[in-house]
Every structure is written in C-alpha cells, then in structure tokens.
Amino acid sequence: MRYISPEHYVGQHIRGFKMLANVSWNTVDNIIILVHVSESFHWIMILFRIRHRSLYVYDLFIGGSLNTKNVYRHVQSLAIIIPLFLFVTDFYDKRADICWDREPVYIDKSMTDPLKYVIVRNIPQQAPQSNDCSMYACAFAEFISHELFDISTNMFNATNHRMRYGALLWDYAKKKKNDGAISESEVTDNVTSRLGGPKILRDVVSPVVTTKTRNR
C-alpha cells in the first residue's frame, strides 16, 4: 500500500498531470485504457465506465487458454488497483453526481472494493497470425470516443482502417517536419507534472489544445 499515493505516476495521471494533453478523471465519465499484454505480445483495450463502476474489456483475439489467462491477469490487476488510486486521490469527493446510497452499482460497496469487469463479446476479431491488434485497439478507442460502445463486425473494415491510419500518420509526420515540432515522447526529459520535475520550454514542444468532454 505504500506505493498507492497521489504522487505515484498512476495517481498523477488520474489527477490530470504527467501528459501535455490530459484532463482529470473526475471531469469525465469514461476512461480508455490501452493495455499491452506482454506475455502474449498482444494489445487489448479496456473501457472504465465510471458510473457503471465496471471495466469493459475489448479483446481483439478471444481464444486460446494462454492468451485468455494472460488477459484476465492484467484485467484483474487493474480492477484491484484503480479503486485504490481513486481513493487516495480523493476522486469521489470531486464527484458529487455519484450517489453511493442510491445507485445500484455503488450500494454496499466501499471505495476500495475491486471493480467489476466484463469481457465484451461479438466484436470484430483480428485474423489469426496477424499483427493487427494495436490497430484494432486504436480503432475501438476511436469508436468509443464518439460514444459508439457496441462495435459490430458490420461497421468495421480492417483494411480500410489500416489504410486510413497509415495516411493519418504520414500526414502527421509531414506536418511535424514542416513545423519543426516534436512529440512529448521525443523530449529528452519527462513531461513535467504539477508537483514539480523536469521542465519543457514552450518553444520545444508545440502547443496542445485539450477540449474537455465527458469521454477520455
């Protein structure tokens, strides 16, 4: 428990620090988490729906006992650790809209009880032996950012998404080169937090505009 603190990098992310483009979790209802399941060389996407008090797991390659075991291990860890960090960062003190004695998913729950998690079924799946998991995870995150939570195979074309993301990355790289901009991951020092730490000059990293919505 000594590592569960507001100053831990997870606690800082929850409070809206660490990244140049970030907002505090208490200002949104949905949190998109991309998880690398390193044991399976696989990416999954997890949606934390705060008002549901649940993690929704979008696994793009459901099948195989080893992969399933690895995915569940990562999900269970998040289900345990997220409530602990929400507690130490006083998250729920900032969410007056959540009524603990009226909302069914919160009744009889303590602030540190593990979250419920659900494996989302009937979603597009990557082809066997393909390396498209990261592309699928990013595409799912894009759908969800537009509040499209039910992603059917009829609305998903892997080839089109692959071509589109390739074009977007090419255009992004061209604009970066023309503007002389660099990404925060390319900066030598870490991005500063509001608790202090290495500073990045304004003329080193191009400005980032963050629009607050009810999704993140």
Backbone as a ProteinNet text record, in pm:
[ID]
protein_1_A
[PRIMARY]
MRYISPEHYVGQHIRGFKMLANVSWNTVDNIIILVHVSESFHWIMILFRIRHRSLYVYDLFIGGSLNTKNVYRHVQSLAIIIPLFLFVTDFYDKRADICWDREPVYIDKSMTDPLKYVIVRNIPQQAPQSNDCSMYACAFAEFISHELFDISTNMFNATNHRMRYGALLWDYAKKKKNDGAISESEVTDNVTSRLGGPKILRDVVSPVVTTKTRNR
[TERTIARY]
82	0	85.3	213.1	294.5	318.6	297	315.4	187.9	76.7	-51	-60	-22.9	-22.9	-52.8	-97.9	-125.1	-0.3	120.4	243.5	290.9	239.5	274.5	229	298.8	264.5	120.4	65	-75.4	-166	-135.6	-213.4	-205.9	-89.4	-74.5	-155.4	-156.6	-238.7	-386.1	-433	-572.9	-609.7	-515.3	-541.9	-519.3	-485.8	-472.3	-333.2	-231.9	-93.9	-21.1	110.2	205	209.9	94.8	95.4	59.2	106.2	72.4	-77.3	-134	-277.6	-344.3	-401.5	-461.9	-565	-664.2	-762.8	-781	-827.8	-852.2	-967.2	-953.5	-1057	-1191.7	-1192	-1320.1	-1402.6	-1347.4	-1421.4	-1484.4	-1464.7	-1516.6	-1591.4	-1661.3	-1735.9	-1672.4	-1591.7	-1533.4	-1383.1	-1308	-1163	-1120.5	-1048.2	-998.6	-855.7	-831.9	-700.6	-652.7	-541.4	-480.3	-378.6	-388.8	-305.2	-225.3	-94.7	-8.8	6.1	-47.3	-33.6	98.1	204.9	339.4	364.6	303.9	327.1	275.2	174.9	115.6	149.6	234.7	266.2	136.9	49.1	-88.9	-137.7	-219.9	-281.2	-430.6	-484.1	-628.8	-669.2	-796.8	-847.1	-947.1	-933.4	-1023.6	-1093.5	-1222.7	-1301.9	-1349.7	-1308.1	-1354.8	-1471.8	-1593.1	-1713.4	-1741.1	-1709.9	-1710	-1847.4	-1950.3	-2084.6	-2132.7	-2077.5	-2111.1	-2024.8	-1916.7	-1816.2	-1766.2	-1741	-1704.5	-1596.4	-1516.4	-1420.4	-1477.2	-1482.5	-1528.4	-1406.3	-1383	-1261.1	-1288.8	-1221.2	-1231.4	-1105.9	-1118.7	-1007.6	-1028.7	-930.6	-945.4	-909.5	-869	-830.5	-873.3	-1004.5	-1059	-1039.2	-972.5	-947.1	-807.9	-794.1	-664.8	-653.9	-630.8	-631.9	-520.1	-402	-290.1	-316.8	-364.6	-394.5	-503.7	-608.1	-717.8	-668	-580.7	-524.8	-444	-361.9	-280.8	-366.1	-469.3	-558.9	-630.2	-684.2	-756.2	-664.6	-539.2	-446.4	-426.5	-412.6	-396.3	-524.2	-638.3	-766.2	-792.2	-767.5	-788.8	-699.1	-576.3	-485.7	-540.6	-591.3	-648.9	-774.3	-855.5	-979.3	-950.5	-836.5	-798.2	-730.7	-639.2	-554.3	-623.5	-713.4	-777.9	-856.7	-942.9	-1014.6	-922.4	-808.4	-714.6	-659.1	-624.4	-573.2	-684	-806.2	-916.9	-938.5	-921.8	-941	-834.3	-707.2	-600.2	-593	-651.4	-652.5	-781.2	-865.3	-991.2	-1082.8	-1080.6	-1159.8	-1308.2	-1363	-1507.9	-1554.6	-1464.6	-1500.9	-1531.4	-1479.3	-1499.4	-1614	-1679	-1789.7	-1919.4	-1975.1	-2099.5	-2216.4	-2199.6	-2307.8	-2323.7	-2228.4	-2238.1	-2295.4	-2412.3	-2481.3	-2463.2	-2381.3	-2344.4	-2459.9	-2560.9	-2670.6	-2791.9	-2781.6	-2894.9	-2861.8	-2739.2	-2702.5	-2668.3	-2738.3	-2723.9	-2579.6	-2497.2	-2360.7	-2271.6	-2316.1	-2235.6	-2288.8	-2414.5	-2473.1	-2395.8	-2366.7	-2296.5	-2152.4	-2097.4	-1958.4	-1874.9	-1753.8	-1661	-1582.5	-1515.5	-1442.4	-1326.5	-1279.5	-1162.9	-1198	-1326.8	-1365.5	-1324.5	-1280.9	-1242.6	-1357.5	-1323.8	-1423.5	-1474.9	-1596.3	-1648.5	-1584.9	-1566.5	-1516.5	-1596.3	-1610.1	-1692	-1611.2	-1605	-1543.2	-1648.9	-1625.8	-1723.4	-1719.7	-1835.8	-1845.5	-1897.9	-1891.8	-1946.3	-1885.9	-1754.2	-1683.4	-1589.9	-1546.8	-1453.4	-1328.1	-1279.3	-1160.1	-1051.3	-927	-817.9	-798.1	-744.9	-722.8	-611.2	-618.8	-511.4	-376.8	-272	-135.5	-113	-211.8	-192.8	-132	-80.7	-24	-105.6	-235.9	-324.5	-381.1	-339.7	-407.1	-400.3	-286.4	-275	-364.7	-378.2	-467.5	-612.5	-652.7	-787.7	-812.5	-715.4	-731.9	-749.3	-670.7	-683.1	-816.6	-860	-988.7	-1103.6	-1097.7	-1201.7	-1204.2	-1085.1	-1078.6	-1143.5	-1123.3	-1183.7	-1335.5	-1387.3	-1532.4	-1590	-1525.8	-1578.3	-1570.6	-1467.2	-1457.3	-1574.3	-1640.2	-1761	-1888.2	-1871.3	-1981.8	-2049.4	-1971.6	-2020.1	-1964.6	-2042.6	-1994.1	-2017.2	-2116.3	-2145.3	-2082.3	-1968.9	-1892.9	-1916.1	-1994.4	-2025.4	-1928.9	-1922.9	-1836.2	-1884.1	-2013.2	-2068	-2013.2	-1967.9	-1922.4	-1769.4	-1702.4	-1556.9	-1492.1	-1402.4	-1327.6	-1179.1	-1109.5	-970.3	-882	-904.1	-821.7	-837.4	-961.1	-985.3	-923	-935.4	-877.2	-725.1	-665.6	-520.7	-472.1	-540.9	-503.2	-524	-633.1	-664.2	-562	-527.8	-429.6	-291.7	-258	-131.1	-124.8	-236.3	-242.3	-236.1	-304.2	-302.9	-163	-93.8	42	138	121.7	207.1	183.1	55.2	22	73.6	62.1	109.8	261.6	334.1	479.8	521.7	449.2	481.4	461.5	351.5	325.3	429.2	467.8	571.2	701.4	737.1	862.1	855	741.1	726.7	725.9	667.6	656.2	774.1	862.4	974.7	930.4	819.1	763.1	814.2	810	843.8	735.1	719.2	621.3	678.6	591.6	639.8	726.5	700.5	780.4	921.7	943.5	1074.1	1158.3	1097.2	1169.6	1264.6	1384.3	1483.9	1435.3	1381.8	1332.5	1185.8	1139.7	998.5	914.6	790	699.4	677.2	683	670.6	531.4	524.6	396.5	374.3	254.1	226.2	285	349.3	418	563.5	604.7	744.1	809	937.2	1007.7	1065	1121.3	1184.1	1086.9	1132.9	1051	1079.6	980.6	997.4	963.6	1053.3	1029.2	914.6	839	725.4	766.8	886.4	928.3	988	993.4	1044.5	932.4	820.4	705.4	593.8	538.1	431.6	310	230	115.3	14.7	-48.5	-152.6	-280.6	-385.8	-515.1	-598.1	-644.4	-725.5	-868.7	-961.5	-1102.8	-1166.2	-1224.1	-1285.3	-1420.9	-1436.6	-1564.2	-1594	-1702.5	-1736.7	-1676.4	-1589.7	-1518.9	-1370.2	-1291.9	-1147.5	-1091.1
-121.9	0	126.7	114.8	235.3	295.3	217.2	269.7	334.7	315.7	374.1	514.5	613.8	751.1	845.9	967.5	1065	1099.4	1082.8	1119	1011.1	888.4	782.3	824.5	776.9	823.9	789.9	680.1	648.1	753.4	789.1	892.4	1025.5	1057.2	1182.4	1181.5	1069	1057.9	1078.6	1017.7	1029.7	1174.7	1250.3	1389.8	1485.6	1430.8	1514.9	1565.5	1508.7	1552.7	1459.6	1473.9	1387.4	1408.8	1412.8	1428.7	1571.8	1615.9	1750.1	1760.6	1655.2	1653.6	1557.5	1611.2	1526.2	1606.8	1540.3	1603.5	1514.1	1571.4	1494.6	1397.1	1277	1175	1217.1	1304.9	1342.5	1432.8	1474.2	1560	1481.1	1349	1266.4	1145.8	1073.8	955.6	825.9	833.3	713.4	731	627.6	629.3	514.2	547.1	446.5	409.8	280.6	232	127.3	155.2	57.1	-23.4	-154.7	-242.5	-336	-338.9	-432.6	-559.1	-668.2	-797.9	-856.9	-822.9	-852.7	-1002.4	-1083.5	-1227.8	-1287.7	-1222.6	-1272.6	-1184.8	-1083.8	-987.5	-935.7	-885.5	-856.9	-729.3	-652.2	-530.5	-552.7	-502.1	-500.9	-359	-331.4	-202	-222.5	-143.2	-152.2	-18.1	-22.2	98.3	97.8	195.8	213.2	309.7	256.5	339.4	368.8	490.5	527	509.8	552.8	543.9	399.3	310.3	167.8	96	162.7	102.5	-30.1	-27.2	-150.1	-124.5	-228.9	-230.6	-316.3	-262	-336.4	-370	-499.4	-545.8	-578.7	-507.7	-531.5	-607.9	-740	-825.5	-861.9	-831.7	-848	-987	-1072.2	-1208.3	-1301.6	-1321	-1408	-1552.8	-1626.8	-1766.5	-1806.3	-1931.8	-1980	-1962.1	-2069.3	-2065.2	-1977	-1977.7	-1898.9	-1750.1	-1708.5	-1566.7	-1520.7	-1602.5	-1567.3	-1551.6	-1642.1	-1635	-1507.1	-1471.4	-1350.7	-1224.6	-1220.9	-1105.3	-1088.9	-1197.3	-1189.6	-1141.5	-1182.6	-1141.1	-989.6	-931.4	-786.7	-713.6	-765.4	-701.5	-705.4	-820.5	-832.8	-737.7	-718.1	-624.9	-482.9	-443.1	-309.5	-295.2	-400.3	-394.8	-372.6	-418.3	-401.3	-266.2	-229.6	-113.7	19.5	26.6	154.4	211.3	132.4	189.8	241.3	177	222.5	360.1	380.4	510.2	615.5	577.8	673.6	720.4	628.3	662.3	760.5	731.4	816.3	952.4	963.8	1092.8	1171.2	1121.3	1189.1	1207.7	1109.9	1118.1	1137	1055.5	1057.5	1181.9	1248.4	1375.2	1482.2	1462.7	1559.1	1519.7	1405.9	1358.6	1356.6	1475.2	1486.2	1422.9	1397.5	1340	1189.5	1126.8	983.4	965.2	906.1	887.6	743.2	724.2	590.2	511.9	579.9	507.7	492.9	535.3	523.4	447.2	459	393	247.3	153	10	-40.7	5.8	-48	1.1	104.7	159.2	119.7	77.3	39.5	-78	-68.5	-173.4	-194.6	-97.3	-106	-3.6	-42.8	54.3	117.3	228	297.6	215.8	119.6	41.7	-99.4	-133	-264.2	-275.4	-393.4	-410.9	-380.1	-335.5	-306.2	-435.5	-428.2	-537.5	-529.1	-642.9	-638	-732.5	-691.6	-763.6	-780.7	-902.2	-926.8	-900.6	-801.8	-764.9	-868.5	-922	-1025.8	-966.6	-1047.4	-1012	-883	-871.8	-757.7	-809.5	-722.7	-767.5	-830.5	-933.7	-1004.4	-999.8	-986.3	-986.5	-1126	-1133.2	-1262.5	-1337.2	-1470.2	-1548.8	-1518.8	-1515.1	-1490.5	-1348.4	-1260	-1121.9	-1039.4	-922.9	-831.7	-703.9	-717.4	-600.7	-559.6	-620.7	-595.7	-448.6	-382.5	-241.8	-154.1	-188	-112.1	-127.7	-249.5	-273.8	-196.5	-200.7	-132.1	17.7	77.2	221.1	252.7	167	188.9	179.9	81.7	70.1	194.5	243.6	365.2	482.4	489.6	597.8	586.3	465.7	444.7	489.1	445.5	473.4	621.9	690.1	834.4	909.5	845.1	902.7	838.6	772.4	708.4	597.6	526.7	408.2	286.5	236.9	131.2	-8.8	-24	-154.2	-156.7	-223.6	-225.9	-359.4	-358.8	-482.9	-502.1	-626.2	-655.5	-584.6	-548.4	-482.8	-341.4	-278.3	-140.2	-131.6	-245.3	-245.2	-314.2	-241.4	-296.7	-275.4	-383.2	-372.7	-310.5	-347.9	-293.9	-143	-96	48.6	124.1	68.4	134.8	139	29.9	25.8	132.7	145.3	245.7	387.3	406.7	540	582.6	492.1	526.4	549.9	473.4	495.6	635	677.3	811.2	920	898.4	997	1011.8	898.6	904.6	973.7	946.9	1013.6	1164.1	1203.9	1347.1	1412.3	1340.5	1392.5	1413.6	1313.7	1324.2	1439.8	1459.1	1567.9	1703	1717.9	1844	1869.4	1765	1780.7	1831.1	1771.5	1810.7	1954.6	1991.9	2128.1	2232.5	2195.9	2290.8	2284.3	2187	2170.6	2129.7	2055.7	2015.6	1877.7	1849.3	1716.7	1671.2	1540.2	1483.6	1481	1473.8	1471.1	1348.2	1236.6	1116.6	1131.6	1233.3	1255.7	1356.2	1414.5	1509.4	1432.4	1484.4	1413.6	1391.5	1498.3	1485.8	1445.3	1393.9	1361	1487.8	1474	1588.1	1625.4	1752.1	1796.5	1768.8	1741	1728.4	1855	1873	1991.6	1979.9	1867	1851.2	1892.9	1934	1968.2	1865	1882.6	1789.3	1862	1787.2	1849.2	1938.5	2052	2145.8	2134.3	2162.4	2164.9	2304.7	2367.3	2501.8	2502.9	2610.9	2621.6	2613.5	2662.5	2660.8	2526.9	2430.4	2297.7	2206.4	2213.1	2130.2	2220.1	2189.8	2273.1	2265.5	2373.6	2376.9	2266.5	2215.3	2113.5	2170.3	2163.6	2214.1	2096.5	2103.7	1997.8	2045.2	1969.2	2000.7	1907.4	1963.6	1880.5	1830.1	1698.2	1634	1537	1464.9	1367.7	1231.1	1222.6	1098.6	1129.5	1029.2	1042.3	909.5
0	0	0	37.6	44.1	-92.9	-199.5	-334.4	-388	-319.4	-362.5	-304.5	-381.4	-332.9	-447.8	-416.5	-522.6	-603.5	-542	-610.5	-707.3	-693.6	-788	-927.4	-1032	-1166.9	-1205.3	-1151.6	-1179.2	-1116.1	-990.9	-923.4	-995.5	-1051.1	-1124.2	-1253.4	-1322.6	-1443.8	-1410	-1301.1	-1261.4	-1232.6	-1177.4	-1143.6	-1260.5	-1378.1	-1496.4	-1522.3	-1452.4	-1470	-1567.6	-1572.7	-1642.2	-1793.8	-1861	-2006.2	-2043.4	-2161.2	-2207.9	-2237.6	-2294.3	-2324.1	-2226	-2121	-2018.7	-1942.1	-1889.7	-1802.3	-1680.3	-1572.8	-1451.4	-1473.9	-1420	-1438.9	-1381.5	-1282.3	-1222.3	-1313.7	-1427.9	-1521	-1635.2	-1637.7	-1746.2	-1689.3	-1776.7	-1734.2	-1782.1	-1886.8	-1945.9	-1963.6	-1926.5	-1939.2	-2030.7	-2136.5	-2229.6	-2189.9	-2169.8	-2127.3	-2227.3	-2292.8	-2382.2	-2301.9	-2308	-2225.6	-2315.6	-2293.3	-2365.2	-2282.3	-2332.8	-2266.1	-2315.3	-2245.5	-2295.4	-2311.1	-2223.5	-2230.5	-2361.6	-2420.4	-2544.5	-2664.1	-2643.3	-2749.5	-2811.7	-2727	-2768.5	-2701.8	-2773.3	-2718.9	-2700.4	-2590.1	-2568.6	-2529.4	-2537.2	-2494.2	-2381.9	-2277.3	-2162.7	-2145.8	-2129.8	-2106.1	-1961.1	-1886	-1748.4	-1751.7	-1732.7	-1727.1	-1579.6	-1541.6	-1400.2	-1337.3	-1405.8	-1347.6	-1338.3	-1420.3	-1411.9	-1308.1	-1266.1	-1178.2	-1235.5	-1367.1	-1437.7	-1541.2	-1565.2	-1674.5	-1786.8	-1906.5	-2023.3	-2108.5	-2128	-2192.1	-2338.4	-2427.5	-2571.3	-2614	-2619.7	-2660.9	-2807.3	-2889.8	-3033.7	-3081.7	-2986.3	-3022	-2909.9	-2899.6	-2795.1	-2836.5	-2754.7	-2786.9	-2743.4	-2708.1	-2660.8	-2510.6	-2440.7	-2294.7	-2239.5	-2304.1	-2253.7	-2267.7	-2384.8	-2405.1	-2309.8	-2294.7	-2205	-2061.1	-2017.7	-1881.8	-1863.8	-1962	-1953	-1950.5	-2035.1	-2039.3	-1905.6	-1851.2	-1723.9	-1611.4	-1613.8	-1508.5	-1510.2	-1628.9	-1639.7	-1598.7	-1641.7	-1609.8	-1459.8	-1397.8	-1253.8	-1175.6	-1222.2	-1155.4	-1161.2	-1277.7	-1290.3	-1205.6	-1201.1	-1122.8	-974.6	-928.9	-788.4	-765.1	-854.3	-826.7	-854.5	-952	-985.1	-867.4	-799.2	-683.9	-574.4	-554.2	-451.2	-485.4	-612.2	-653.4	-654.9	-689.8	-683.6	-540.2	-446.2	-305.2	-256.1	-283	-229.1	-299.5	-418.8	-488.4	-462.5	-368.8	-332.4	-453.1	-541.1	-664.1	-635.6	-547.9	-526.9	-451.5	-380.7	-317.5	-422	-542.1	-650.6	-742.5	-713	-796.4	-716.1	-696.9	-621	-695.8	-825.9	-905.5	-882.6	-815.2	-786.6	-646.5	-640	-512.2	-466.3	-363.3	-319.3	-258.2	-205.7	-140.6	-230.5	-357.2	-448.5	-576.8	-623.2	-748.6	-720.8	-787.8	-756.5	-757.5	-851.9	-861.3	-748.3	-676	-566.7	-429	-422.1	-293.7	-232.2	-103.7	-27.8	-76.1	-145.6	-189.3	-112.7	-79.8	-22.7	-137.4	-109	-214.6	-269.2	-192.3	-235.1	-282.1	-289.8	-341.7	-488.5	-533.3	-674.1	-769.3	-887.8	-989.2	-1052.3	-1103.9	-1184	-1321.9	-1387.7	-1524.7	-1614.3	-1739.2	-1836.1	-1964.8	-2016.8	-2146.9	-2254.2	-2337.2	-2440.1	-2552.4	-2585.2	-2687.8	-2819.3	-2922.3	-3054.1	-3108.9	-3097.6	-3154.4	-3263.5	-3354.7	-3459.8	-3400	-3466.8	-3421.4	-3528	-3482	-3577.6	-3633.7	-3755.3	-3818.6	-3747.3	-3742.1	-3679.7	-3745.7	-3665.9	-3711.2	-3764.4	-3746.5	-3791.9	-3679.2	-3714.8	-3616.1	-3606.8	-3621.7	-3628.2	-3493.4	-3382.7	-3255.1	-3214.8	-3236.4	-3197.6	-3282.6	-3412	-3499.8	-3455.4	-3420.4	-3371.8	-3242.7	-3150.2	-3021.9	-3042.2	-3131	-3158.5	-3224	-3315.2	-3381.7	-3281.8	-3192.1	-3089.5	-3001.7	-2964.9	-2883.1	-2956.1	-3086.7	-3164.9	-3166.5	-3186.5	-3184.1	-3049.8	-2941.8	-2808.1	-2775.4	-2826.7	-2802.7	-2864.3	-2961.1	-3021.9	-2963.7	-2848.4	-2775	-2854.6	-2935.6	-3005.3	-2930.9	-2835	-2746.9	-2803	-2888.1	-2949.1	-3087.6	-3097.8	-3222.9	-3291.4	-3397.8	-3468.3	-3584.6	-3633.7	-3747	-3872.6	-3878.4	-3997.2	-4015.2	-3907.8	-3915.2	-3910.4	-3927.4	-3912.8	-4032.1	-4098.4	-4209.8	-4180.8	-4148.9	-4105.8	-4213.4	-4338.2	-4447.2	-4458.5	-4452.5	-4462.8	-4345.1	-4224.2	-4107	-4115.7	-4164.7	-4177.2	-4275	-4388.1	-4487.3	-4432.7	-4361.8	-4308	-4204.2	-4111.6	-4009	-4070.3	-4173.9	-4242.3	-4303.1	-4365.6	-4425.4	-4318.7	-4206.4	-4098.2	-4038.2	-4019.4	-3964.3	-4060.7	-4190.7	-4290	-4287.2	-4282.2	-4279.2	-4151.3	-4039.1	-3911	-3914.8	-3967.2	-3974	-4065.3	-4174.8	-4266.9	-4199.4	-4125.5	-4056.3	-3947.6	-3876.2	-3773.3	-3834.9	-3947.5	-4013.4	-4061.4	-4120.4	-4173.6	-4061.6	-3946.1	-3835	-3738.8	-3758.6	-3666.2	-3528.1	-3517.7	-3388.6	-3348.1	-3218.1	-3167.8	-3071.6	-3060.1	-2968.2	-2827.9	-2727.1	-2589.6	-2562.5	-2633.6	-2613.9	-2669.7	-2753.9	-2813	-2734.1	-2631	-2547.3	-2455.8	-2435	-2354	-2211.7	-2148.9	-2011.9	-2012.8	-1898.5	-1884	-1882.4	-1923.6	-1917.6	-1771.6	-1741.3	-1603.6	-1547.9	-1421.1	-1353	-1271.6	-1221.8	-1141.8	-1001.4	-974.7	-847	-858.4	-978.1	-999.9	-1089.5	-1116.2	-1202.7	-1322.3	-1417.4	-1533.4	-1608.8	-1653.5	-1727.8	-1876.3	-1958.2	-2102.6	-2150.9	-2223	-2271.5	-2371.7	-2372.3	-2462.7	-2609.1	-2640.8	-2780.3	-2822.3	-2726.7	-2759.6	-2806.5	-2738	-2772.1	-2820.1	-2935.4	-2989.5	-2899.9	-2890.9	-2800.4	-2830.6	-2726.6	-2740	-2685.6	-2764.3	-2720.5	-2671.6	-2548.6	-2490.9	-2478.1	-2535.8	-2525.1	-2424.1	-2320.9	-2217	-2263.5	-2262.2	-2292.9	-2182.1	-2196.7	-2094.3	-2122.7	-2222.9	-2251.8	-2256.5	-2224.6	-2242.7	-2290.4
[MASK]
++++++++++++++++++++++++++++++++++++++++++++++++++++++++++++++++++++++++++++++++++++++++++++++++++++++++++++++++++++++++++++++++++++++++++++++++++++++++++++++++++++++++++++++++++++++++++++++++++++++++++++++++++++++++

